[in-house]
């Protein structure tokens, strides 16, 4: 054993932990709106006057919107372009998205017009821009306007201003750019030449085809000279909020293209705080259960792995804050899930080390030798299993949007951190501990010398499953048909993200049962709405999912629920346009198709084509089984469900890869053995790892399911089902199919002959 290699590993481990601790203590986490509370709005640029949106025009619109949001006074807003025609706006702390969307989404065409006279009726816009619009000071009169003399593009700044000189009241102070100040002086100078009381003495300020103010020129304004100095005021009976809103619109200027709200999501601060609390409890409970389990099974090595897992959590968190990634609710789920998956690499190594210790002709005095061989032989399986999960995480990042993208980032970071934790930190700790005199004198305390009950039982009664490979495939096909029947009988209930519409979650002061809530929503005019009720921390939550719903209609639903539940507050409000829903649904199908193709390609490179085909077939079965389960349970399939499915893809292939990796190794050692024998040996030798890894992940997911609440519970249920069917499909679908394909492709040349490298009766490679 190289002391230099050990020293280098220790140095790397210390450096990684030290840097991670520094980042965790000095860099605050960036919380998503679903955790901190606020509003997320997705705007889509629309075609106007034959001009289609492109990246350049959308970027210009983004800058206009940024100025408007800044003028609204929102703390730490985030605006980014998504694709060539969409803009994502995140407004922390904003709980009423309607006004915010109204302000930032308006085209804000600001123009200044001379007034020609008064009329009793409105007139449409003429070719030269003249028209007649309602007089803001006299509701029964209209002002005849001339062509625009100045546009909002000449505005340099606009601020709300309290006008104490005219008896008090709010106004908007305008500052013109130098090139526009002359046009303003000319416009006001011509107006000042009209006689007092003549409508021509007024200048109309028009915003989006509405006169917001039509001030008359004071007697002090000289005829022909007008208002100089490049500044003026817009008055019109504004309150503080109205003045601030108008200033934001004017300062932002006109959008180069009109925009439409295609997605809108609002989360209350209490719901975000609850998600943080639930995720933290799930992480603590899951990690504690996992720590106890692996310590009982692997003793000292398990205890050291627990320490490494704790440091893994530190490394993952530090990596997330260092990358500036936004931590979302699905991101917490990814972090918690990665804790369970981090156990896998440790279990692979420890099981390999146990095998190396048990297969040695003489029991080694230095336990670090079989441990080193365990790390060496487990490397291939660790690499393959983690790469398959990284593929799923990468697809989530590329194809998903919003919080689910954060899940992909967290999952990828977790996988990489788990490899560092298992292959570097655990090894450093184990090398140090196994070299102590106490452990040398009592090797049984290490956890490496014992085989474990499951392994002992498997050696006494090796499985003989592959003799009935055809039967297992028929059973798997039958179970798959039952799942597909759920899709045909019940149908898959798509979430609002994939269908378009609106989903609002209400908290009621008094409990409201589901039937009463459905009746109330139906009486409000929405009999087709899907209404669900849940309890969370003593509060009664009612979720209403409908098609496209206007704000006035949503208020009607809220009022109907208030009649039965008392005070009603909106905890979450999600709106997705139909075009975006269709796009997201297509992306979901594409993501699953690309996931299958990517896994098949990778496995074909790492293994032979028949094994890759068997693994992908089992993976596809797992996905369909989970989808069928959700269809039978009537649970909605949303973007978080998509994240769960892609994670199931990674986990399913992860489990199959470990077994196929052992099958490939056994084939090299026993070239004359039948495929049935090799398949049974591969399953039997890796089953302890499969069970121990599965239990580690199940502990974490159970904690998430019981304490996560709402969407996270459905996410955990999907993954629990995926892990269960993933373990079963490896044994009863992937391996039987691989055996039959390999037997047809290249049958054994001769009956199995005894191999001196194999211990008779156990199938263990020596």
C-alpha positions, 0 to 999 in steps of 0.5 A: 500500500502506497503511503504517498497515495494515502497521504495525497488522498488525506490532503485532498479530503482535508482541502475539500472539507476545509473549503466546503466549511468556509463556503458554508459559513460565509456564503448564504444560500439562495432560496427559490420563490417556492421556499422564500415566498413570492411570484414567478411570471413567465412572459412570452413576446408576441408577433406585432405588425408582422415582426416576429420576436427574436433574441435581440428584441426579447433582450431589449424587452428584458431591459425595459422590464428590468427598469420597471421592476426596479421602479416597483421597489422589489427587493432582489428581483431576477429577470432572465431570458429563456429561449428566444421569446420568453422572459422569466421574472421572479419577484421575491415577497410579491404576493399579489401577482396581478398588479405586478403582471399588469405593470411589467407586461403592459406595452406602455406606449406613452405619447404627448398630443396637442389638444384641438378641441372637445367632442361628445364621442370617441373617435378611432385613431387616424392615419396621422395619429390623431383621435378623440379619447375620454377626458380624465377630468370630465367623464362625459367629454372627449378631447380631440387630439392631434398627431403625437408630438413626442413619445415616451422614448424621449423620457430620461427619468420619471419619479413619483413626486408629492406636489405640495404647491397645488394643494397637496397630492401625488404627481409624476415628475418627468425629465426629458432627454436633451433631444426631446426637451426642444420638442416638449418646449415647442408643444407647450409653447403652441398650447400656451398661445391658446386663450384661457379656457380653450381646450387647445391650451391643454396637452394630453399625455396618453398611455396605452390609448388612455389619457392619464393627464391633460394639464393646461398651461399656466399663465406663466408659460410664455406663448411660443417659448413653452416649458424649457429646462427639460422637465415637467409634471404629470398630475391627475389625482394620483395616490402614492401607489398610482404615482409609483406605478405610472412612474415605473411604466413611463421610466421603463418606456415602451416594450419593442413587442407586446408580451403575454403572461403564459405562466404565473406562480405565487407562493405564500411565505408560510408555505415556503417556510413549511417546505424548508422545515419539512425538508430539513426534518426529512434530511435529519430523520433519513440520515439518522435512520441510514446512519443507524442501519449501516452502522449496525450492518458494517460496524466500524466501517459503517460508522466511518461511512456515517461521518463521511455522509455528514461531510458529504452533506457539507460538500453538497451544500457548499457546492450549491452555494458556490455555484450560485444555484437556487435552492428550490423545494424539488432541490431539497428533495434532490438533496435528501434523495442524494443522501440515500444514493450516497450510501450506494458507493459505500455499500458497494465498496464494503461488500467487495471488501467483505468478499476479498477478506472471505476469499483470501486463503489466509486471513490477512492481518492488515485489513487495509489490503482487502479494503484496497482491493474492494475499492479497486474492484468496486470502481467500475460499478460505482462509475457506471451507476453514477454516470447513469444518474448524472445522465438523468440529472443532465436531462432535467437541467436541459429540458426542464424548467423552473424549480425542477431544473434546480432538482437536476442541479442538486441531484448532479451535485449530490452524485459528484459529492457522493463519489468524493465522499465514498472514494476519498473521505471514507477511504482516508478514514478507513485506512486510518482506523483499520491501521490502529492496533485495537482493530488489528487485535479485534478484526471483527469490530471492523465489520469486514470479517462478517459475511452478514446473514443474507450473504451466508444464506445465499451461499448456503442456498444459491438462487436458481432463478434463471432456469425459469427466465421465461416464466419470470418474463411472463410474470413481468409482462402481466404486471406491466399489463395491469399498470397499462390497464390503469392508463386505459381505465382511469387515465393519467391525470395531467397536472396544470403544467402540461394541460394549461389552466390554473391551480390554486391552493387555499388555506381555510380558517375552519376545516372544509371537507372535500365534498363541501368544497367541491359543491362550493366551487361548482356553485361558483360556476366551475362544475368541472374543477378538480377539488382536493383537500389535505390537512397540514399542520392543523390547517385545512388546505383546499386545492382547486384545479381548473382551465384558464381562469380570470382573476375575477373568477378566482375571487369568486371561487375564494368567496364561495369557499369562505362561506364554509371555511371562514377566512380564506388565504391563497397559499399557492397560485399557479397559472399556465397558458395552454400553449406553454402547457402543450410545450411542456408536455411535449418536452416531458415526452422528449425528456423520457425518450432522450433518457432512454436513448442516452442510457441505451447508448451509454450502456452499449458502450460500457457493455455489450448490446444485448445487456444494454437492451435488457437494461433499457427494457427493464428501465422502460418497464419501471417507468410504465409501472410508476406511471400506471400506479399514479393512474390507478391512484388518481394522482396528478402527473406534473413537472415534479412527477417528471423529475421523479420519473427521470430519477427512477430511470437513473436509479433503475439503470444504476441497480441493473448496471451493478448486477451486469457488471458482476455478470461481465466479471464472472463471464471472464472468470468462468467462460465455460459456464452457462448463462443461467449459472452466471446470472444466478451467481451475479444476482446472488453475489450482488443481492446484499448490496442491492438490499442494503442500498435500497433500504438506505434510500427507502429510509430517506424517502419514507421520511420525505413522504411522511414529513414532506407534504403535498407535492413532495409526498407524491414525489417520494411515493413515485420514487419509493415505487420506482426503487421497489420495481427497480430492484424487482425488474433487475432480478426478474426482467433485466437478468432473465432477458439478458440470459435469453438474449445472450443464450440465443446470440452466443450459447455456451460452447460446452457444459460448465467445467470445474474452475479452480478459481471458484470455491465449490458449492458457493459460487464465490470467485477466489 
